[in-house]
């Protein structure tokens, strides 16, 4: 089987499993990992070995960028204190705890156990975002979990570089040197990311070409990552900063039609990359275990011990922090609901895998780096374990906690916003009518459309009966749109209209159907 054939089959398998996960309403990353492991156990499947550049350069930047774009700047400012504590304090404690347990349970020496601890110290933004999309968490909690997973990577990256330097050079690194390295990596990466975001915004403001806009959107995360790495700063931090900045201002840079195309293309790319990378995590685990040789049966207790340590440290770290924050805000009796969800959402994923793959093969003395294969197995095993355990149980934990937003809450908020938009449009029409700035027949036509929207929005804000009315309206409108699409196809088939007219009218119908929501 050639590499190209294997890649095509992997993409097809991952897409099929991810599509099934959406249909069955179960977390796609968890199902993909399980499917990958089962597929990797088949005897006719060749061994899978992933190059570090495939994950860190080809896959990671767009996924990080997409996760960062989803974080609203307004909400991020509200949670910066707990995010800072988790991104620094909890990462350091997690690295130390995992290193100690790995040194005691596994054959890893102290230096290599520290490398493993640094690799698994931070939560993964790609996995957290992919799992969180299914849950109706309050905005503050969603942003807290995503922001922590994005910004704690800078801390774990510095720890990882320090740990690898210690293991490869067999020499200790001083705390001042580690602090300076953190400033260079994190601060330098932030500056590069801000510069890339500024350049991308400048270009996007001056173009209305959807194809060029799409190219810029795809190139931006790679530009931020590669430039930062070439300048010996943090490519991860650069991509995160660029994503947060452009995500907060991107809607002001382009027109609606361009945004629709960019979002469609980027959404497709993210879906494919996420599907492939999570399937790849499961698929390569059997290969890594077989590569261990005679000690292949000793890896499972190590994975369970390290995974248990990762989960326990997070629980013990988040709970006290939440108590302090709740008492500081004066929220009344201390609640366990929010810290339970935040703790259980701390899965590991693509970032630890990329770090483990980048561990050098040899020391500075030219000798093979000991136990590198075991680090890869333990990392991949812990990632798969947390994705499966926490991924499949996160939704029940959220339901059990009772903090998820009810669908009615979201529907009422959306209805209020639609009503406000319709009223603003009616006010604009009134001004234009008074100034005689447009033909009266056009103003009347637009007014009727806005009044219909306002009536529907008012109905949606009612009680249970209005919820049924809104659902009935959407279903009936979809039926009407289907009939209109069928008539459009008949007109084109009978040569009454040309292809250009058919495409324009079909796009209008598609946009209207997309606007109906779920």
C-alpha positions, 0 to 999 in steps of 0.5 A, a space after each residue: 500500500 502506497 503512502 498516497 493510498 493510505 492517506 486517502 483511505 485514512 481521510 475516508 475512514 475518518 470522515 465516515 466515522 466523524 459523520 457517523 458521530 454527528 448523526 448519532 450525537 456522540 463526541 467525534 474525537 472519542 469515537 475517532 480514537 476508538 475507531 483508530 485503535 480498532 483499525 490499527 489492531 487489524 493484521 493487514 493494516 500496515 504500521 503507522 509512523 507519523 512524522 513530527 512535521 505532519 502534526 506540528 506544521 501541517 495540522 496544528 496551526 489551522 486547528 489552533 487558529 480555528 479554536 482561538 477564533 471562537 474565543 470572544 475578546 469580551 468574555 476573555 477579559 472576564 476570565 483572565 485571572 483564573 485562566 492565568 492561574 490555571 495556565 501557570 500554576 496548574 501546568 507546573 503542578 501537573 508536570 511535577 506530579 506526572 514526572 514523579 509518578 512516571 519515575 516511580 511506576 515506569 522504567 523512565 529515569 528522572 530526566 525522561 519522566 520530567 519530559 513526559 510530565 512537561 508533555 502532558 502538563 497542559 490541556 489540549 485546545 483542539 480536543 477541548 474545542 471539538 468536544 465543547 462544540 456539542 455542549 450548551 455551556 454558559 459563555 463564561 465557562 466555555 471561554 474559560 475552558 478554551 482559553 486555558 487550553 490555548 494559553 497553557 501551551 506556552 507554559 508547557 512548551 517552555 517546560 518541555 524545552 527545558 526538560 528536553 535540554 536536560 535530558 539531551 545535554 545531561 545538564 541542569 537548567 537554572 530557573 532564571 534561564 528558564 524564566 528568560 526562555 519563557 519570556 522569549 518564547 511566549 512574548 516573542 510569539 505574541 508579538 509575531 502573532 499580533 504582527 501577522 494578525 495586523 498584516 492579514 487585517 490590512 490585506 483583507 480590508 483592501 480586497 473583496 475577492 472571495 477566493 483571495 480572502 479564503 487563501 489569506 484565511 488559510 495561510 494566516 495560521 501557517 504564516 504565524 507559526 512558521 515565522 515565529 518558529 524561524 525567529 526561535 519563539 513560540 509558534 503556538 502562541 503566535 497562532 493563538 494570538 493571531 486567532 484571538 485578534 482576528 476572531 474579534 475583528 474579522 466580521 468587520 473586515 469583509 462582506 457577508 457573502 465573502 464571510 460565508 465562503 471563507 467560513 464554509 471552506 475553513 470549516 471543511 478544512 478544520 473538519 477534515 484535519 480534526 477527523 484525521 488527526 484524532 483517528 491517527 492518534 488511535 491508529 498509531 497506538 498499536 504500532 507504537 506498542 509493537 515497537 516497544 519490543 519485549 517490554 510491550 506488556 508493561 505500558 498499560 499500567 503506566 498509562 493508567 497511572 499517568 492518566 489517573 494522575 493527570 485527572 486527579 491533579 486537575 480535580 484537586 487544582 480546579 476545586 480550590 481555585 473555584 472556591 476562592 473565586 466564588 467567595 471573592 465574587 460573593 456568589 453565596 454558597 460554594 457550588 461544585 457544579 462549575 469546577 466539576 465541568 471545568 475539571 472534566 473538560 481538561 482532556 489531552 490531545 493533539 498538542 501532547 502528541 506533537 510534543 512527544 513526536 518532536 523528542 530528539 532521537 539522540 543525546 548530544 553525546 551521540 547516544 540513542 535517547 533512552 526510552 523515547 519509544 516508551 514516552 511516545 506510547 505513554 503519551 499516545 495512551 494517555 491522550 487516547 484514554 482521556 479522549 475516550 473516558 472524558 469525551 464520552 462522559 463529558 456531556 452526562 457530567 454537564 447534564 448532571 451539573 445543571 449548568 448547561 443553557 436550556 434551548 429555550 434560553 438560547 431561542 429567546 435570546 436570539 428572538 430578542 436580537 431578531 426583533 431588535 434588528 427588525 426594529 432598527 431596519 424599520 427605523 431606517 426605512 422611516 427615515 428614508 421615506 421621510 427623505 424620499 431617498 427611495 421609491 415608495 414601492 420598494 420601501 413598502 416591500 421591505 417594510 412588509 418583510 421586516 414586519 413579518 420578521 418582527 411578528 415571528 420574533 415576537 412569537 418566538 419570545 412567547 411560552 411553549 406555544 410559540 416554540 411550537 410555532 417557531 418550529 412549525 414555521 421553519 419546517 413549513 419554510 423549508 418545505 416551501 424552499 424545497 418546492 422553489 428549488 424544484 421549480 428552479 431546476 425545472 426552469 433550468 431543465 426546460 431552458 427557460 433560464 440560463 446557468 448564471 441565473 440558476 446559480 444566483 437564485 439557488 444561492 439565495 434560496 440556500 442562504 435563506 434555508 441556512 438562516 432558518 437554523 436547526 
